[in-house]
Amino acid sequence: MDKLKAEDIARVKGLGFLRNRGTNLFSGRMVGNGTVFTDQNFADMAYIAKNFGNGKLIPTSRQAVEIPGIPFDRISEVIEYAESKGLYFGGTGNKIRPVTACKGTTCVYGNFDTQKLAQKIHSEFYNGWSSVQLPHKFKIAVGGCPNSCMKPSLNDFGIEGRKAPVFESDACRGCKICTIEKSCPMNAAEVIDGKLKIDTDICIKCGVCIGKCPFAAVKNESETMYQIYIGGTWGKRTRMGTPLSRLVGEDEVMPLLEKTLLWFKKNAYSKERLGLAVERLGAEKLEKDIFSDTLLEHKEEILKAEVLQRS
């Protein structure tokens, strides 16, 4: 086996190809459009696996697909073929990593279309910021409800859909068997003295109860709101993401993501994860900065600046 140069291994890693241990073969990491692959995508990936790799397709924890067994000298060829089919390798380096999303689009618990939002983020940030070098990797997760299947709180930027119950006291009939009380997974709803009471300190705004009352005492009119978590990590060092102090509306999600990325680029040292920068500088500073427009006003300056180095 010919020895590959370290710089060649690093170069193709930047293209999304990771060396298979003890060989000169590589796994190509194929990234979907906001977690979604079509049936034709899978057919084309199967062809690539059969004709360039070892015939296997391996899902990753970030909802990409790795094709192992690709020879080093065929990497350029497989990239060209994949791109001719609208498929792209990537997902490595100190950049925005592939966006992940739960099945909230079709899930009975989903409070919004998670895959649609993930595709929007994929287009505007994963693709749009592909040339931006960040201090470290940056992971984004989109979750449809507080069941937290996608673990938004363990990502650098986590998005979790919430729906608060809108209670109409006059419509409540104090039913002996209350469908709201029965459906609440947190036991936050209880009929007391003939009227439903919802304990807002216990309610997590999961939306499960909305629309369950046959008399419309809890209406299905609640706008979806979003809990944002910032600076979560999972791995050698685990950190729960810092939740923003208030839920945000749909129109705030993308601007907050952009400002968080700019905050990270401006404030974090090289090889420092976002969560560590938040701990070092304080969550109060983070919130103050991303809820203002100052970062956007200096966007070009921040993007052109070199990543901070520790003195």
N, C-alpha and C positions, 0 to 999 in steps of 0.2 A: 504494500500500500504506500503510494507516494505521500510524502508529508505535505500538508497544506500550510501555506503561510498564515500567520495569525491575522494579518491585515485582510487577507481574502475571506477568512471565516467571519471577521467582524463586518466586512462590507456586505456579504450576502445576508448576514443576520439583520442588517438594516433594511434589507429588502423583504424580510419575512421568512428567511430560511435558517432553521436551527439544526446544528450538526447532530447526527445520530451517534451516540456515544460509541467510541472505539472504531469508527468507520469514516470513510470519505463520502458518506451519503447524508442527505439532509431531509428534514421535514419542512415542507412548504406550508405556511399558515395562511389559509384563505379566509378572507373577511367578508361577511355578508352585509347587505345594505340594512343597517339597523337591526341586526339579529335574524333577518329573513333571507332564506334561500328558496328559490323556486324549484319546481320539479326538473326543469331544464338545467338549472344550475347543478343539481345533484347528478344528472346524467352526464354533464360535461366534466364534473369533478371525478366521476367514476371512470371516465375515459382517461383523464389525466393520470389517475392512480394506476390504471392498468398499463398505460403506455409509457409513463415516465417514472413511476414509483413502484412499490411492491404490492399494489392492488388493494391497499387498505385506506379507509377514511376514518379519521379519529376525531370526534368532537372534543373541543377544549373547554375548560372551565369558563372561558370568556365567550362562549357561543360561536367560536370560529371553528374551522375544520382543518386539521392538519393532514397532509398527504406525505407519509414517510417514504424513505428509500429512493429519493431523487439524487442521481449522481451530480457531483459538483459541476462537471463540465456540460450538464444539460440544463442548468438553472436558467440561463438566458433564453434558451429555447422554450422551456415550459412557461416562463413569464409571457413571452410573445404569444404562445398559443392561448393561454388563459385570457389575456387581454382581448384577443380576437373574439372570445366568447362572452365578454363583459364581466369577467371574473378577475379579482385582484388579490395578490399576496401582500402581507403586511402585518401590522399589529405588534411591532417590537420597538425598543428604544425609548429614549427620554421624550416621549411625545404623548399625545392623547391616544389611549388604547381603544380597541374596538368597544363600542357601546353595547351594554347588555340590557335586556328587558325581559320581564316575566310575560306570561301569556295573558296579561290583563285585557288584551284586545278581545279575547273570546271567553275569558274566565267569568264564572258567575259572580265572583267577588270583585272583579275589576271595576274600578271607579272611573277609568278613562281608557282611551286607546293607547296603550303603552308602546306598541310597535310603531304606530304612526309617529309618536314623539321621538322614539329612538331613531327612526329613519331621518327625521328632521335634524336631530343632533349629529347623526352620522354625516349628513350632507354638509351642514354648516361648520362643524368643528372637526370631526375626524378627517374629512377630506379638505375642508377649507383651511385648517391649520396644520396640514400635513408637513409643511416646511418649517414650522416653528419648533425650535429646540427648547424644551422646558428643563427646569432643574432636575426633574425626575419623571418617572412615569405618572400618568394621570388617568384614573379609571372612573368611568361614569356608569351608573346603574339606574334603571327606570323600573319602579315597582308600582303595581296597580292598587295596592291596599296595605294595611298594617300587618297582614300575614307575613310580609317581608320575605317572600320566597326568593327574591333576587338580592337580598341583603343590601339595600341601599345604604344603610348606616355603616357598612364596612367598605365603602368606596370613597374616593376623593370627593366626588360630588354625587350624592344620592338623592333621587327624586321619588317620593312616595305619595300616591293619591289618597286623599281623605274626603269624606262627605259627612258633614254635620247634620244630625237630624233636626228638622224644622217642626217643632211640636206646636200643635193647635189645641190648646187646653179646652176650648169650648166644644170641640168635636169629640173629645174623649168621653166614652160612656162607662168607663171603669169596669170593663168586662171581667167576669170571674176568671176566665182564662184569657189573658192578654197576649196577643200575638207579638207585640213589641217586647214585652217582658220575657216571653219564651224564646224569642230569637236572638236576644242580646248576648253575645259571647263573653262579655265582660261583667255581666250582672249589674249593669249601670242603670237599668230600667226596672221600676217596681211600681205596682199599683198600691197606693196608700190612701186609705179613707175614700175609696171610690174614684181616685184620680191617678193617672200615670205621672210618675216623677222620674226624671232622667238626671242622674248625678253627673254633672259636667266635669267633676274632678276625676271620675272613673272612666267616663266615655272617651274612647280613643278615635271617634269619628271614622269608624270603619265603613259605615254606610249599609251594613247588613240589615238594619231595621227599617230602612227607608222604603216606604210603599207597602209594608207588611200589614198595616192597620186597615181593615175593611171600611172604616169610617173616616179615613184620611186624617187621623189625628197626628200622624207623623207622615208628612208629605214627601213626595218624590220630586221636590223642587230645589233641592240643595245644590248649589254650584260646586263643582269639584275644586277643592283647594289642594295645596301641595306642601308637604313637609320636606324641607331641604336639609340634608346632612352634609357637612363639609369636613374633610380631613380624615375619613375613615380608612383603616388599613386592615388587612388580614394576612397573616403569614408569620414570619419570624418575630415580628413585633405587631401585636394586635392593638388597635385603637378604635373605639367607637367614634363615629363621626359626630362632630358638634352640631346639634340641631339648631337651626335658626330660631330666634325667639318668637316668631309668629309664622303662621301658615301664609303662603303666598298664592296669588292668583295665577292663572294660566299665562297671562301676558307678562308676568315677571320672571318666569322660569328661565327662558333663554338669555335675557339680559343679565340675570344673576350668575348664570354659568359663565358667560363671557367675562364678567367682572371678576369672578373667582379665578379664572385662568390668568387674567392680567395681574391679579393680586399675587398669585403663585409665582408668575414670571418675575415680578418686581421684587418680591420680598424673600423668597426662599434661596438658600445656598445650593450650590451644585451638589447633587446626590442627597438632598434633603427632601423627604416626602412632605406633602402639604400639611398633614396633621402635625408634624413636628414643628413646622413654621408657625402654625396656629398656636401651639403650646408655648413657643418661644415669645411670640409677640402679643398673644392674648386674643381670646374670642371677641372681646369688646372692640378691639381695633378692626378685626376682620369684618364684623357686622357694620360698623360705622363706615368703612371703606366701600363695601359692596352694596350698601343701601343708598349710597350717594352716586353721583355721576363723574366724580373726579377721575377715576381710573379710565373711563371712556374718553375723557377729554385729553388724556395723555397716552392713548392707545398706541399710536405710531411710535412714539418715543420709547415706550415700554417694550414693544415688539422688536425694535432695532437694537436694544441694549443687550450686552453680553450677560450671560447668567452669572450671578454673584458668586464670588469665590471667597472662602474663608481666609481671613488674614493670618 
